[in-house]
């Protein structure tokens, strides 16, 4: 249930957790090398950096990447990534 003043519910009426979850993500700017790039390599690096950012907390990393924890675990296995 959402309580709001007036006839219309606005984002300001929602709990902060819902407002944050639906914000547009920042634009990721990358320099693309002239010789090409491996999508698999980019995915692996992004997952690795995210896990390092959250001290290998899989739940937080998955939330940050906007994927399920199960999907994160699948991709960890796919790339052979393990906590050092």
C-alpha positions in Angstrom: 0.0 0.0 0.0 1.3 3.5 -0.8 0.0 6.6 0.9 0.1 9.8 -1.1 -1.3 13.2 -0.9 -3.6 13.9 -3.9 -4.8 11.7 -6.7 -1.4 10.7 -8.2 1.4 8.6 -6.7 4.8 10.1 -7.6 8.3 8.7 -7.1 8.7 10.8 -4.0 5.8 8.9 -2.4 7.6 5.6 -2.7 10.2 4.1 -0.3 13.8 5.0 -1.1 14.6 1.4 -2.0 12.1 1.5 -4.8 13.2 4.9 -6.1 16.8 3.8 -6.3 16.0 0.5 -8.0 14.3 2.3 -10.9 16.7 5.1 -11.5 18.5 5.0 -14.8 22.1 3.6 -14.4 25.0 5.8 -15.2 26.3 5.7 -18.7 29.5 3.6 -18.9 32.0 5.2 -21.2 34.6 3.0 -22.7 37.5 3.6 -25.0 37.1 0.9 -27.7 40.5 -0.4 -29.0 41.0 -0.2 -32.7 41.9 -3.9 -32.9 38.6 -5.1 -31.4 37.6 -6.4 -28.0 36.3 -9.6 -26.5 32.8 -9.4 -25.1 33.6 -12.4 -22.9 36.7 -10.6 -21.6 34.7 -7.4 -20.8 32.1 -9.4 -19.0 34.8 -11.3 -16.9 36.6 -8.0 -16.0 33.3 -6.3 -15.1 32.3 -9.2 -12.8 35.7 -9.3 -11.2 35.9 -5.6 -10.5 32.4 -5.6 -9.1 33.2 -8.5 -6.8 36.4 -6.7 -5.6 34.3 -3.6 -5.0 32.0 -5.5 -2.7 34.7 -7.7 -1.1 33.4 -10.7 -3.0 29.9 -10.4 -1.5 27.9 -12.1 -4.2 24.5 -10.7 -3.2 25.7 -7.1 -3.3 27.6 -7.7 -6.5 24.6 -9.2 -8.2 22.4 -6.4 -7.1 24.9 -3.9 -8.4 25.0 -5.6 -11.8 21.2 -5.9 -11.8 21.3 -9.7 -12.2 20.2 -12.5 -9.9 22.7 -14.1 -7.6 22.1 -17.4 -9.4 23.1 -15.7 -12.7 26.2 -14.3 -11.1 27.2 -17.7 -9.8 26.7 -19.2 -13.3 28.9 -16.5 -14.8 31.6 -17.0 -12.1 31.7 -20.7 -13.0 31.6 -19.8 -16.8 34.7 -17.6 -16.4 36.5 -19.7 -13.8 36.5 -16.9 -11.3 37.1 -17.7 -7.6 37.9 -15.6 -4.6 41.6 -15.3 -4.2 
